[in-house]
């Protein structure tokens, strides 16, 4: 009897350690969480808990959906990837024109990593990027956020280097994966897209999708409340069977996040 108790104890201990090891700190404010084989959630707690999604799509190629909030954190993530994976290729997809989607573009553009976004995203960065950046600084202009403010004030938000037409979307095809960029309609921002990894059945919903523990509408400076629910319905119609759904902020979950978001805005 004692033997079986010990086996169960050590099994539970190893299982607990495995769960704990799924989240790795890679420097201040930046973490990596393993969701499943070759699928990683990047969490940049700076200071709004922004999510990025990193997926291995081929033997030595990755796609990163949304950069961390700053170029400094983005470079740190890239260095961690080199240490962990060795030589690899990388594509970056920007979910919309706000800094929590493309705040690290300047770093990637400077080293020749292709960053993909819609032509509207590029236009909005050029027309409204400074206003968006100033709004972020205003939110951070408090004593308790001074460290974030001092880092963020010098960050450069650059537009994507590779453009596609928003309504057309874009598809990347690999031997064992198909990646679809889809514009469901105006919700959180006029250019918000979602990204679906077909074979892994993983959907990055970005800031238009809300985690289950949050019913807040979030930052609404570029939102359209009249079309938000309909845009989420379009996502449900197309990718409603997704096994993993990643919001732009907060905890990931299954496809119940889609219905949860729809209910908030309907």
Secondary structure as UniProt FT lines:
FT   HELIX           2..20
FT   TURN            21..22
FT   STRAND          23..25
FT   TURN            28..29
FT   STRAND          30..36
FT   TURN            37..38
FT   STRAND          39..44
FT   STRAND          50..58
FT   TURN            59..60
FT   STRAND          61..65
FT   HELIX           71..85
FT   STRAND          89..93
FT   HELIX           99..102
FT   TURN            103..104
FT   HELIX           105..110
FT   TURN            111..112
FT   STRAND          114..118
FT   HELIX           119..140
FT   HELIX           143..145
FT   HELIX           146..152
FT   TURN            153..154
FT   STRAND          162..164
FT   TURN            166..168
FT   STRAND          170..174
FT   TURN            175..176
FT   STRAND          177..182
FT   TURN            190..191
FT   STRAND          194..197
FT   TURN            198..201
FT   STRAND          202..206
FT   TURN            207..208
FT   TURN            212..213
FT   TURN            221..222
FT   HELIX           225..239
FT   TURN            240..241
FT   STRAND          244..247
FT   HELIX           256..265
//
